[in-house]
Amino acid sequence: MLAEISSERAWLGVALIAAGLALAPLGLALARRVFDGRNVFFARWGFAHALLAFALLFASQVVVFPLARKWAGAPLDGVSERVAALVSFLPAAGLIFALAAVKDPKGVHCLGLWPGRQLRAVALGLGAYVGWCPVLLGAGLVWPWIVDALGGDYQPQAAAMSLLALEGQSFWIAAVLAAAVQPFFEELMFRAFLQPLFVQNLGDRGGVFVASALFAALHGWNAFLPIFALSLLLGMLMLRSQRLLGVWAVHALHNSLVIYLLTSVPAARELLGQAT
């Protein structure tokens, strides 16, 4: 278990979450000015297709990771692990693009690749991220305390620790993959492909909530609340803009910021080490 997780940090986290939620109505009002009205999208694929995409993803991981370890002749380092993870995404991503091209009259545009207003979606996302930062930081501070209070053994994410163990060129390759490439595949699968199915069946809030909970759960118990808070923001941005570039930009910015803080700011590393 980590060294003592102080309740003072947890209460600071609660205060930050409250402050962020208090700013949410202002952010929503600004978002409505940038993207007037919700952009409702009807997914023409079903849950059977979604299960097939996840089955492809997990089957690819079962095949790719052992092959990568055999090829490397040793346990995978941070770079090899991320490359293997990205390769594992390719079959599912190919299926998603194929389903969109075949089933929707607009083709792959329906995956948030609509022409026009992409830069506006990026601007909306970055502005919303700034306003949501107190919630993200607060969730990161309070979650280790919750896990500890529930009798769990909180540990920082293994992915973050493997990245921090790298040096030189290997670190920069892994950082680029983690900050820019991996978020694209995750947003394609969860926000562009899966979320519309939940929204159609559960409504706006329910759909975003369930998609976010699933996204956070797949990142592991120790990261659940911080990832869930980020995913809620990404889901609402996708719901309003239907632009994949916007949600990818926010996700990439968040990952880049966390990597920078953990590697370059000692005080932030000590503070966020229990939150990342």
N, C-alpha and C positions, 0 to 999 in steps of 0.2 A: 504494500500500500504506500501511497505517496506520504511524504512528511505531512505533518499536521495541516489539515485543511481548515482554515480559520473561518469562523462564522461571520467575522467582520467583512471578509470578501464576499460572502454570500449575501449579506445585507446590502453591500454596495451594488452587487449585481441586481438585486431586487429593485433598488432605487433607479438604476440605469434603465431597466426594463420599463418601469413605470413612466420615466421621462420619455422614453422612445414611443411608448403607446400614446402618451399625451400629445405627441407631435404628429401622430398618424393621421388625424382628421385634416390637418393642414397639408400633409403630403398628398392625401387623396384628392383634396380640392385642386392642388396644383396639377396632379396627374390628369384630372378631368379637363383641365384647360389645354393640356398638351395633346391628349387623345380623347376627343369628345365622344362619349358613349362607349359601351363595351363592344368589343369585336367578337361576337359569338361565332364559334367555329363548330360545325357538325362533323365529327369524325366518321368516316365511312368504313372504318375497320372496327372489329369487335374485340371483346375480351379474349376470345380464342386466339386471335392474332397476337394480342399482347402476351398471352402465355407462351405462344410459340417463340416470340422474340426473346423473352426471358430464358426459355429453355435453350435456345441457341447460344445465348450469352453464357449460361452456366456450363453447357456442354463444351463450349470453346475454351473456357477456363480449365476444365478438367483435362483437356487435351494439350493446350498451349503451355501451361505452367510446368508440367512434368517434362515436356520436350525442351523448354527453355533451360530447366535445371540440368537436364542431360547434356544439352549442347554446351552449357557453361562449365559443366564438370564440377560445380560447387553451388552452394546456396546463392540465390539471386541477390544482387545488391540493389540499391535504390533505383538505378537506371534500368537494369534488366527487368526488374519487377514491374516498372511502369510501362516499359515497352511491351512486355507480355500482356499486361492488362489492356493496353490499347489495341493490340492485335486481337485479343479476345472479343473486343467490342465490334470488330468489323463485320462478322456475319449478321449480327442483329441489326447493325446500322444498314447493311445492304438490304435486309428484309424490309426495314421500315421505309426506305426510299422506294423499293419495288412496290410495296403496298400502296403508297401514296400515288405513285405514277399510274398504277393500274386502276385503283378504285375511285380516285377523286378527279373530277373534270379539270381541276386546276393543276393536277400533277403535284410535283414536289413543292410547289409554292405553298400548299396547305400546311407544310411543316414549319411555318413561320418564315418562309423564304419569299414572302410577297415583295414585289418591286415597290419602291417608294417608302418614304417615312422611316427608313432604317436608322438614319442619324438621329432623327427625333426620338426614336425608341431608345437609342443609346443614351441620349441626353436625359430622357425620363428616368432610365434605370440608374444612371450615376447619381442624379439628384435624389432619387428615392433611397439609394444606398446610404448616402450621407445622413439622411434623416433617420434611417433605421439602424445606424451604427450603435447607438446606445443599447438597443435591444440585443444586438448580436454580442456585444461585449458583456452585457449583463448576463445573458444566457451562458456564456462561457465561464463566467465567474461563479454563478450559482449552481451549475450542474454538477461539478465535482463534489460540492457539499451535499447535494441531494443524494448522489450515488453513495457517498460515505455514510450518510444518515440512514439509508436503506440497508446498510450492511454490505454494500458492494465493495469491490476492490478497484477503485478508479485508477486507470493508467492513461497517460497521453496516447494519442493515436499512433499505432505502429508506423503508419505511412509517414507521419511527420518526423518521427524519430529516425527512420531509415534515411530520410532526406537530409536531416541535420548531420548524419554520420558521414556524408560524402564531402569531398573536397575538390577544389579545382574545376577542371572541365566537366567531370562527372556530376558535380553539384549543379552546374549551370544547365546541363542537358536535362537532368531530372527536374529542375525547377521549372524550365520552360514546358516540359511535358505536363507537370502537375498544375501549372498556372494557366496554360493556354489551350493545350490540346485535349486533355482529359475533360475539362468542363464542356467542351463542344459536344462530345459524345453523350455525356450525362444529360445535358439539356435537350439534345435531340430525342433521347429515349423517354425522359420523364416529363418535360414540359411540352414538347411538340407532339409526342406520340401518345403517351399514357394519360396525361392530365385531361385532355378533351373527353376521354371515355368516362372518367369519374365525374367531370362537370356535367355531362349529359345525363347521368344517372342520379347524381347526388346534389345538383345545383352548384352555383359558383363557389360558395364558401366550403361546402362539404367536399366538393371535388378537389379544390386546392388543398384542403386539410388532409385528406386521405392520401393524395399523391405525395404531399410533403412528409407525412408520417412514414410512408413506405420508403421514400428516398433516404430519410434519416436513419431508419431501422437498418437498411442495407449498409450504412456506414459504420455500424457497430454501436453497442450500448454506451460506450464511454464518450461518444461524440453526439449522442442523440439530440439533446436539446439545442446546442449551438447550430447543428446542421438543419434541424427542423425550423429554427428561426430564419435562417438564410433561405431555406426552401420556400417558406411562406412568402417572403418578399419576391422571389423569382417566379413563383406561381401567380401571384397577383399581377406582376408586370407582364407575364405572358398572356394572362387573361385579358388585360386591357389593350395591349399593343399587337398581339399576335405576330411579333417579330423576334425571331430566334437570335438575331444579332444583339438585341438589347439585353436579353437575359444572359447570353454568353458573356457579354462585356462585363456585367456585374459580377458574375461568378468568377471570371478571370481576374478582375480587380481584387475581389475578396481574397482569393488564393494567393495572389501576388503580395498583397498587403500583409497577410499572415506570415508568409515566408520571409518577407523583409523584416518584420518585427522580431521574429524568432531568431534571425541570424545577425541582426545589426543593432538591436536596441536591448542592452542587457536588462534594464528595468522591465521592459515589456516582455522579454523572454521569461523572466522570473514570474511575472504576473500572469502571462498567458500560457505558461508551461502546463498549467493544470486545466487549461481551457481549449487546448488544440490537439 
